[in-house]
Amino acid sequence: MGTTTGAGRLAGTTALVTGASSGIGAATAQALHAEGATVVAVARREDRLRDLAERLGERLVPVTADLVEADAATRAVDAAIGATGRLDVLVNNAGVMLLGPVVDGSLDDQLRMLEINTAALLRLTHAALPHLLRAAADPLRSVADLVNVSSLGGRRASEGSAAYALTKFGLGGYSESLRQEVTERHVRVGLVEPGATETELRTHLSPDLQRKQAARYEQVQLLLAEDVADAITWMVTRPRHVAVNEVLVRPTEQKS
Ligand SMILES: NC(=O)c1ccc[n+]([C@@H]2O[C@H](COP(=O)([O-])OP(=O)(O)OC[C@H]3O[C@@H](n4cnc5c(N)ncnc54)[C@H](OP(=O)(O)O)[C@@H]3O)[C@@H](O)[C@H]2O)c1
């Protein structure tokens, strides 16, 4: 772990990325780090975070935490403040997509999605906001960023994704309401809505659902995690007076 200042558009800032052990979160951690930010990378899998820290070198602060645990949010934010004294960017990315029907579906899976995609995000945002507001008042950048990773599934509901849709549609409303609350204090709130992206997200589905998902996207060149990370990096590196509040990014060949 190191905290020296890097070069780049986010030099001197600190970014906290949840779900940084794989997929979109890992790619985002890497992209923000390349822009000079100190990155606090949060997830459960310690070995993955250690690999990321070894790969990126200094300015990467790994925090092993299960975000459904009540103290995880404050631990993660405290790690950022302990390492650098500031928090400029929060990327709420950690999430699961446990698809399935409502009728006779797994209630445990549905509640787990609420815990990770929603309750954990609320806790982290609550813990981070005072620091984001402080960073926004700091002359280094005079702006701070909160990016929530939603989904195309937060705009279009389809059969078999009801509880996932509940978490992601809800995130859209939460983000817009919070945007109105803090935008005049220069905390920008943005929502990213990726379409089908090649990550580990679908590996948690049953073999049958994995087959169905694979068939659905057979003719589609999926987004890479790096494509979504690019969108997030673009959002948080705009000039102070430009707030990108919503980005929907699909694979070109994904029709719906
Ligand atoms: N892939 C897609 O097609 C797609 C499309 C639209 C939206 N999204 C959204 O993108 C976000 C990232 O997903 P991904 O596609 O990159 O999938 P992924 O590779 O499975 O990444 C999910 C991340 O969330 C972390 N996570 C899950 N449960 C956690 C917990 N209890 N505590 C801490 N971290 C936890 C995982 O880390 P650990 O397992 O190490 O804890 C992992 O780093 C999700 O919010 C997802 O809904 C993905």
The ligand as a MOL file (V3000), in Angstrom:
LIG
                    3D

  0  0  0     0  0            999 V3000
M  V30 BEGIN CTAB
M  V30 COUNTS 48 52 0 0 0
M  V30 BEGIN ATOM
M  V30 1 N -22.1250 -8.2720 -16.1880 0
M  V30 2 C -23.2310 -7.7250 -16.6610 0
M  V30 3 O -23.7590 -8.1430 -17.7260 0
M  V30 4 C -23.8610 -6.5630 -15.9450 0
M  V30 5 C -24.8740 -5.8610 -16.6060 0
M  V30 6 C -25.4990 -4.8080 -15.9410 0
M  V30 7 C -25.1070 -4.4500 -14.6650 0
M  V30 8 N -24.1170 -5.1520 -14.0380 0 CHG=1
M  V30 9 C -23.7750 -4.7600 -12.6630 0
M  V30 10 O -22.3840 -4.5810 -12.5560 0
M  V30 11 C -21.9860 -4.7430 -11.1890 0
M  V30 12 C -20.7090 -5.5640 -11.1440 0
M  V30 13 O -20.9710 -6.8660 -11.6160 0
M  V30 14 P -19.9820 -7.6420 -12.6100 0
M  V30 15 O -20.7530 -7.8790 -13.8450 0
M  V30 16 O -18.6730 -7.0030 -12.6700 0 CHG=-1
M  V30 17 O -19.9330 -9.0770 -11.8640 0
M  V30 18 P -18.8280 -9.8040 -10.9760 0
M  V30 19 O -17.5960 -10.0380 -11.7700 0
M  V30 20 O -19.5230 -10.9810 -10.4020 0
M  V30 21 O -18.4990 -8.7420 -9.8360 0
M  V30 22 C -19.3000 -8.5590 -8.7040 0
M  V30 23 C -18.4440 -7.9710 -7.6000 0
M  V30 24 O -19.2720 -7.7490 -6.4540 0
M  V30 25 C -18.5780 -8.2270 -5.3200 0
M  V30 26 N -19.4960 -8.6530 -4.2640 0
M  V30 27 C -20.5710 -9.4730 -4.3760 0
M  V30 28 N -21.1120 -9.6900 -3.1870 0
M  V30 29 C -20.3730 -8.9740 -2.2860 0
M  V30 30 C -20.4380 -8.8040 -0.8830 0
M  V30 31 N -21.3620 -9.4100 -0.1270 0
M  V30 32 N -19.5170 -8.0110 -0.2900 0
M  V30 33 C -18.5500 -7.4070 -1.0340 0
M  V30 34 N -18.4490 -7.5290 -2.3530 0
M  V30 35 C -19.3520 -8.3080 -2.9730 0
M  V30 36 C -17.7610 -9.4040 -5.8370 0
M  V30 37 O -16.6170 -9.6180 -5.0040 0
M  V30 38 P -16.4240 -10.8570 -3.9970 0
M  V30 39 O -17.1430 -12.0360 -4.5680 0
M  V30 40 O -14.9320 -11.0170 -3.9510 0
M  V30 41 O -16.9860 -10.3650 -2.7090 0
M  V30 42 C -17.3170 -8.8970 -7.1910 0
M  V30 43 O -16.1160 -8.1580 -7.0730 0
M  V30 44 C -23.1990 -5.3570 -10.4760 0
M  V30 45 O -23.8310 -4.3610 -9.7070 0
M  V30 46 C -24.1020 -5.7990 -11.6130 0
M  V30 47 O -25.4620 -5.7800 -11.2600 0
M  V30 48 C -23.4820 -6.1850 -14.6680 0
M  V30 END ATOM
M  V30 BEGIN BOND
M  V30 1 1 1 2
M  V30 2 2 2 3
M  V30 3 1 2 4
M  V30 4 1 4 5
M  V30 5 2 4 48
M  V30 6 2 5 6
M  V30 7 1 6 7
M  V30 8 2 7 8
M  V30 9 1 8 9
M  V30 10 1 8 48
M  V30 11 1 9 10
M  V30 12 1 9 46
M  V30 13 1 10 11
M  V30 14 1 11 12
M  V30 15 1 11 44
M  V30 16 1 12 13
M  V30 17 1 13 14
M  V30 18 2 14 15
M  V30 19 1 14 16
M  V30 20 1 14 17
M  V30 21 1 17 18
M  V30 22 2 18 19
M  V30 23 1 18 20
M  V30 24 1 18 21
M  V30 25 1 21 22
M  V30 26 1 22 23
M  V30 27 1 23 24
M  V30 28 1 23 42
M  V30 29 1 24 25
M  V30 30 1 25 26
M  V30 31 1 25 36
M  V30 32 1 26 27
M  V30 33 1 26 35
M  V30 34 2 27 28
M  V30 35 1 28 29
M  V30 36 1 29 30
M  V30 37 2 29 35
M  V30 38 1 30 31
M  V30 39 2 30 32
M  V30 40 1 32 33
M  V30 41 2 33 34
M  V30 42 1 34 35
M  V30 43 1 36 37
M  V30 44 1 36 42
M  V30 45 1 37 38
M  V30 46 2 38 39
M  V30 47 1 38 40
M  V30 48 1 38 41
M  V30 49 1 42 43
M  V30 50 1 44 45
M  V30 51 1 44 46
M  V30 52 1 46 47
M  V30 END BOND
M  V30 END CTAB
M  END
